[in-house]
């Protein structure tokens, strides 16, 4: 006889009833507020990944910065953002996700004002690092708060729209930076964040519900090991461009990063309340979705880094003109991601991810096949659009696929891990593809630049295609139920 089973229920959020701001609001109104606040917050934080790139020549002249120090106006944000993402999610689980989101927004807003007022490049670098701290807190918590605050049957559509807005920030980063620098001054790249932050902070405090992770304990050794290991690893990857893979500094940094991350894994396996449960990676959906995310960001960011320079150094366009020409690629998430997010609940997010990465790899390979120093821009428009459509089809469902593989109260940990892995993929892609370029090409002439860019783009396309294989391998999986997480035997067969 078939044994009967009865579901065992759990609490899906940890919240105090006296601390639920806006609890009297209608559910639909609360959902719209949750989406609006989290979407604007992630747009602001994501925008600063690329918005400074087009302003670098002006900042260099205004602050009398060297090339080496100027590089750190980008890297300071990337480093702190990447290594503290897991920490931001863990702090939200411990002290309250809404509370930590407000704190993250305050840090980001204050750091933006400091960057705008920076009298020297050293102060600007410090302010950019502080922006990264705020962004690392804000980004994973916006996804966790949004996932918990929207109806379960529409979660895919809302997260798809959230992903599209984050993609829009990436799309308009270089373009907006070029426009602001040309029309006003580089200071306004940072001043624009200040009024947005001032409005978001009280809205988040009043309109979002507070929630907590599954445990009140804070895994301080795990935080220290994860942050230290990721910092050493990212440091080595970023500095490799200047020093080479065999430099003692790079070898020591990468080796130390690997050793510390191994220690982190061993600690998390034994910890009573781990920051990142290693059992997550036993789940095929979680493991493969994060592998696909890392490979996608490797190919995308590494390729955009080289192509934005191609239009400036080889074809002579201004920074704004370069950003404008990449727009057919980076703007596509605004149009495609919401549709893909809605479809992901029907046809399976893993299929959309696989198809999207296949399209992106095809677009990158086409750009590599067509590019010469004198290639007419119109020949690259369709490959850019194909790459952008593929990027949007991946971005829309990936967050929902990852969060669907864990219990609802564990979404903060899963979101932090997914964002950290993604950002590390981008850093690794820029470092490796730039290293390939430097081996085969140079800035001496347009043809010599293209000589280095083409093999790098082919490698980027191959890595993204490997990500497509990982995405298709996920297979269709049912979301971990918000109410039923374990079935217990009720009656054994006689």
C-alpha positions in Angstrom: 0.0 0.0 0.0 1.3 3.5 -0.9 2.3 5.3 2.3 0.3 8.5 3.1 2.2 11.7 3.6 1.3 14.9 5.3 3.1 18.2 4.6 5.0 19.9 7.4 4.7 23.7 7.3 7.2 26.3 8.2 7.2 30.1 8.6 8.4 31.6 5.3 9.5 35.0 6.8 10.8 36.0 10.1 9.1 39.3 10.9 7.7 41.1 13.9 4.1 42.1 13.6 4.8 45.5 15.3 7.5 46.3 12.8 5.7 45.8 9.5 5.5 49.2 8.1 2.7 49.7 5.6 1.0 46.6 6.8 -2.4 48.2 6.5 -1.9 48.9 2.8 -3.8 46.8 0.3 -1.7 43.9 -1.0 -1.6 45.3 -4.5 -0.4 48.7 -3.4 2.3 47.2 -1.1 3.5 45.0 -4.0 3.8 48.0 -6.3 5.7 50.0 -3.6 8.0 47.0 -3.1 8.8 46.7 -6.8 9.3 50.5 -7.3 11.6 50.9 -4.3 13.8 47.9 -5.0 13.9 48.6 -8.8 15.1 52.2 -8.3 17.6 51.1 -5.7 19.2 48.4 -7.8 19.3 50.7 -10.8 21.2 53.3 -8.8 23.7 50.7 -7.5 24.2 48.9 -10.8 24.7 52.1 -12.8 27.9 52.9 -11.0 29.5 49.7 -12.3 30.1 51.4 -15.7 29.0 55.1 -15.5 32.5 56.3 -14.7 34.3 54.7 -17.7 33.4 57.5 -20.1 34.5 60.2 -17.7 38.0 58.9 -17.0 39.8 61.3 -19.5 38.2 64.4 -17.9 38.8 63.2 -14.4 42.4 62.5 -15.2 43.0 66.1 -16.4 40.9 67.7 -13.6 42.5 65.8 -10.7 45.9 65.4 -12.3 45.7 61.7 -11.9 48.2 59.1 -13.3 47.0 56.2 -15.3 47.6 53.8 -12.4 45.6 55.8 -9.9 42.9 56.5 -12.5 42.4 52.8 -12.9 41.5 52.5 -9.3 38.5 54.8 -9.7 36.9 51.8 -11.4 38.6 49.0 -9.5 37.9 50.4 -6.0 34.2 50.1 -6.6 34.4 46.7 -8.3 36.6 45.2 -5.5 34.4 46.3 -2.5 31.2 45.5 -4.4 32.3 42.0 -5.3 33.8 40.9 -2.1 31.1 42.2 0.3 28.0 40.9 -1.5 27.8 37.8 0.7 28.4 40.0 3.7 25.5 42.4 2.8 23.1 39.5 2.4 24.2 37.9 5.7 23.8 41.2 7.6 20.3 41.6 6.2 19.4 38.1 7.4 20.7 38.9 10.9 19.7 42.5 11.5 16.7 42.9 9.2 16.6 43.2 5.4 14.7 46.5 5.4 16.9 48.0 8.1 20.1 47.0 6.2 18.7 48.2 2.9 18.2 51.6 4.4 21.7 51.6 5.9 23.2 50.5 2.5 21.3 53.3 0.7 22.6 55.9 3.3 26.2 54.7 2.8 25.9 54.8 -1.0 24.3 58.3 -1.0 26.9 59.8 1.4 29.7 58.2 -0.6 28.3 59.6 -3.9 28.3 63.1 -2.4 31.9 62.5 -1.2 32.9 61.4 -4.7 31.3 64.5 -6.2 33.2 66.8 -3.8 36.5 64.9 -4.1 39.4 67.4 -4.3 42.0 64.7 -5.2 42.1 61.3 -6.9 42.9 59.6 -3.6 39.7 60.9 -2.0 37.8 59.9 -5.1 39.1 56.3 -4.9 38.2 56.1 -1.2 34.7 57.4 -2.0 34.3 54.9 -4.8 35.3 52.1 -2.4 32.6 53.3 0.1 30.1 53.3 -2.8 31.0 49.7 -3.4 30.2 48.9 0.3 26.8 50.5 0.0 26.1 48.8 -3.3 27.1 45.4 -1.9 24.5 45.8 0.8 21.7 47.2 -1.4 21.9 44.9 -4.4 21.3 41.4 -2.9 18.7 42.8 -0.5 16.6 44.4 -3.2 16.2 40.9 -4.8 15.4 39.2 -1.5 12.9 41.8 -0.5 11.2 41.8 -3.9 11.0 38.0 -4.0 9.3 37.9 -0.6 7.0 40.9 -1.3 5.3 39.9 -4.6 2.7 37.2 -5.3 4.2 33.8 -5.8 2.4 33.3 -9.1 3.8 36.5 -10.5 7.3 36.3 -9.0 8.9 35.4 -12.4 7.4 38.5 -14.1 8.4 40.9 -11.3 12.0 39.5 -11.0 12.2 39.6 -14.8 11.3 43.3 -14.7 13.8 43.9 -11.9 16.5 42.2 -14.0 15.6 44.3 -17.0 16.0 47.5 -15.0 19.3 46.3 -13.7 20.3 45.6 -17.3 19.1 49.0 -18.3 21.5 50.5 -15.8 24.4 48.6 -17.4 23.1 49.7 -20.8 23.0 53.4 -20.0 26.0 53.5 -17.8 28.6 54.5 -20.4 26.0 56.5 -22.4 24.8 58.5 -19.4 28.3 59.1 -18.2 29.4 60.5 -21.6 26.3 62.7 -21.8 26.7 64.2 -18.3 30.4 64.8 -18.8 29.8 66.5 -22.1 26.8 68.5 -20.9 27.7 69.5 -17.4 30.8 68.0 -15.6 32.0 64.7 -14.2 30.9 65.7 -10.7 27.3 65.3 -11.7 27.8 61.6 -12.4 27.8 61.2 -8.6 25.5 64.1 -7.7 22.7 62.4 -9.5 22.7 59.6 -6.9 22.2 62.0 -4.0 18.6 63.2 -4.5 17.5 59.6 -5.5 19.0 58.2 -2.3 17.4 61.0 -0.1 14.0 60.0 -1.5 14.5 56.3 -1.3 15.7 56.1 2.3 12.4 57.3 4.0 10.3 55.4 1.4 12.1 52.1 2.2 11.7 52.7 5.9 7.9 53.4 5.6 6.7 51.2 2.7 8.7 48.0 3.0 8.0 45.2 5.4 10.8 44.0 7.7 12.0 40.4 7.4 14.8 38.3 8.7 16.8 35.2 7.7 16.3 31.8 9.3 18.8 32.4 12.0 19.7 35.2 14.4 23.4 34.2 14.7 26.0 35.9 12.6 28.7 33.8 11.1 31.6 36.2 11.8 34.4 33.7 10.9 32.6 32.9 7.6 32.2 36.6 6.8 35.9 37.2 7.5 37.1 34.2 5.4 34.7 34.9 2.5 35.6 38.6 2.3 39.3 38.0 2.7 39.5 35.2 0.2 37.4 37.0 -2.4 39.4 40.2 -1.9 42.7 38.4 -2.5 41.3 36.7 -5.6 39.8 39.8 -7.1 42.9 41.8 -6.3 45.1 39.3 -8.1 42.8 39.3 -11.2 42.6 43.1 -11.4 46.3 43.7 -10.9 47.3 41.0 -13.4 46.8 43.4 -16.3 49.7 45.6 -15.0 52.0 42.9 -13.5 51.4 39.7 -15.5 50.3 36.2 -14.4 53.9 35.2 -13.2 54.4 38.3 -11.0 55.0 37.3 -7.3 52.3 39.7 -6.3 49.7 38.1 -8.5 50.8 34.5 -7.7 50.7 35.2 -4.0 47.4 37.0 -4.1 45.7 34.3 -6.2 47.2 31.4 -4.1 46.2 33.2 -0.9 42.7 33.7 -2.2 42.3 30.1 -3.1 43.6 28.9 0.2 41.4 31.2 2.2 38.3 30.3 0.2 39.0 26.6 0.8 39.2 27.4 4.5 35.9 29.2 4.1 34.3 26.1 2.5 35.6 23.8 5.3 34.4 26.2 7.9 30.9 26.5 6.4 30.6 22.7 6.3 31.2 22.5 10.0 29.5 25.8 11.2 26.3 25.5 13.1 24.8 28.5 11.4 26.7 28.9 8.1 26.6 32.1 6.1 26.4 30.1 2.9 25.3 26.5 3.4 27.5 24.3 1.2 24.4 22.0 0.7 23.2 24.7 -1.7 25.8 23.5 -4.2 24.6 19.9 -3.9 21.5 21.2 -5.7 22.0 20.9 -9.4 19.8 23.9 -10.2 21.7 26.2 -7.8 25.2 25.0 -8.9 24.6 25.1 -12.7 22.7 28.4 -12.7 25.5 30.0 -10.8 28.1 28.4 -13.2 26.1 29.8 -16.2 26.0 33.2 -14.5 29.7 33.3 -13.9 30.5 32.3 -17.5 28.0 34.8 -19.0 29.4 37.7 -17.1 32.9 36.6 -18.0 32.2 36.9 -21.7 29.9 39.9 -21.6 32.0 42.3 -19.4 35.3 41.3 -20.9 33.9 41.9 -24.5 32.3 45.2 -23.7 35.5 46.4 -22.0 37.4 45.8 -25.3 34.7 46.9 -27.7 34.1 50.3 -25.9 37.8 51.0 -26.4 37.7 49.7 -30.0 35.3 52.5 -31.0 37.4 55.2 -29.3 41.0 54.1 -30.0 40.5 52.5 -33.5 37.6 54.3 -35.1 38.0 57.7 -33.4 34.7 58.2 -31.7 34.2 60.2 -28.5 33.3 58.4 -25.2 29.7 59.4 -25.7 29.8 58.2 -29.3 31.3 54.9 -28.3 28.5 54.3 -25.7 25.9 55.2 -28.2 27.2 52.6 -30.7 27.1 49.8 -28.0 23.6 50.8 -27.1 21.9 48.3 -29.5 23.5 45.5 -27.4 23.1 46.9 -23.9 19.6 48.4 -24.3 17.9 45.2 -25.3 17.2 44.1 -21.7 14.8 47.0 -21.3 12.5 45.5 -24.0 13.1 41.8 -23.8 13.7 41.1 -20.1 10.1 41.8 -18.9 8.7 39.5 -21.6 11.2 36.8 -20.9 10.5 37.0 -17.2 6.8 36.5 -17.8 7.5 33.5 -20.1 9.9 31.9 -17.6 7.1 30.7 -15.4 5.5 28.9 -18.4 8.3 27.4 -20.4 11.0 27.1 -17.9 13.7 29.6 -16.9 16.6 27.2 -17.7 15.5 27.0 -21.4 15.4 30.8 -21.7 18.8 31.0 -20.1 20.2 28.4 -22.4 18.7 30.0 -25.5 19.8 33.4 -24.4 23.4 32.4 -23.8 23.5 30.6 -27.2 22.3 33.9 -28.9 24.9 35.9 -27.0 27.7 33.5 -28.0 26.5 33.7 -31.6 26.5 37.5 -31.5 30.0 37.7 -30.0 31.3 35.2 -32.6 29.7 37.3 -35.4 31.4 40.5 -34.1 34.7 38.7 -34.0 34.2 37.4 -37.5 33.2 40.8 -38.9 35.5 43.2 -37.0 38.4 45.0 -38.8 39.9 48.4 -38.1 37.7 49.9 -40.8 34.5 47.8 -40.5 31.4 50.0 -41.1 29.3 50.3 -38.0 26.1 49.1 -39.7 27.6 45.7 -40.1 27.9 45.3 -36.3 24.4 46.5 -35.4 22.6 43.1 -35.9 25.3 41.1 -34.0 25.0 43.7 -31.2 21.2 43.3 -31.1 21.5 39.5 -31.1 23.9 39.6 -28.2 21.6 42.0 -26.3 18.5 39.8 -26.8 20.5 36.9 -25.6 21.7 38.8 -22.6 18.1 39.8 -21.7 16.8 36.3 -22.0 19.4 35.1 -19.6 19.1 38.0 -17.1 15.3 37.8 -16.8 14.9 34.3 -15.4 18.3 33.6 -13.7 17.5 35.2 -10.4 14.2 33.4 -10.1 15.8 30.0 -11.1 18.4 30.5 -8.3 15.9 31.5 -5.7 13.6 28.7 -6.7 16.3 26.2 -5.7 16.3 27.2 -2.0 13.8 27.7 0.8 12.2 31.1 1.0 13.9 32.0 4.3 17.3 31.2 2.6 16.8 33.5 -0.3 19.1 36.2 1.2 22.0 33.8 1.3 21.3 32.5 -2.2 21.0 36.0 -3.6 24.3 37.1 -2.1 26.1 34.1 -3.5 24.6 34.5 -6.9 25.5 38.2 -7.1 29.0 37.6 -5.8 29.7 34.8 -8.3 28.3 37.0 -11.1 30.5 40.0 -10.2 33.6 37.8 -9.9 32.8 36.4 -13.4 32.9 40.0 -14.7 36.2 40.8 -13.0 37.7 37.6 -14.2 36.5 38.2 -17.8 38.0 41.7 -18.0 41.3 40.5 -16.6 41.6 37.4 -18.8 40.4 39.0 -22.1 42.5 42.1 -21.5 45.5 39.8 -20.9 44.8 38.0 -24.2 44.6 41.3 -25.9 47.9 42.5 -24.5 49.6 39.3 -25.7 48.5 39.7 -29.3 47.8 43.4 -29.8 48.7 46.9 -28.7 47.6 50.5 -28.9 50.2 51.3 -31.6 47.7 51.3 -34.5 44.1 50.4 -35.3 45.0 47.0 -36.9 47.3 46.1 -34.0 44.5 46.8 -31.6 42.1 44.5 -33.6 44.8 41.8 -33.7 44.5 41.5 -30.0 40.7 42.0 -29.8 39.7 39.2 -32.1 41.2 36.2 -30.2 39.8 37.7 -27.0 36.3 37.9 -28.5 36.5 34.3 -29.7 37.5 33.2 -26.2 34.6 35.3 -24.8 32.1 33.6 -27.2 33.4 30.2 -26.3 33.0 30.8 -22.6 29.5 32.1 -23.0 28.6 29.0 -25.1 29.9 26.8 -22.2 27.5 28.8 -20.0 24.6 27.8 -22.4 25.6 24.1 -21.9 25.4 24.6 -18.2 22.0 26.3 -18.4 20.4 23.6 -20.6 21.8 20.9 -18.2 19.7 22.3 -15.3 16.5 20.7 -16.4 13.1 21.7 -15.2 12.7 21.7 -11.4 9.7 22.5 -9.3 10.2 25.5 -7.0 10.9 24.7 -3.3 7.5 25.3 -1.8 6.9 28.3 0.4 4.7 26.2 2.6 5.9 22.6 2.3 9.6 22.0 2.6 9.5 18.4 3.9 7.1 15.5 3.7 6.9 13.2 6.7 5.7 9.6 6.6 2.3 9.1 8.2 1.5 5.5 7.6 3.8 2.8 6.6 2.7 0.1 4.2 1.6 -3.1 6.0 
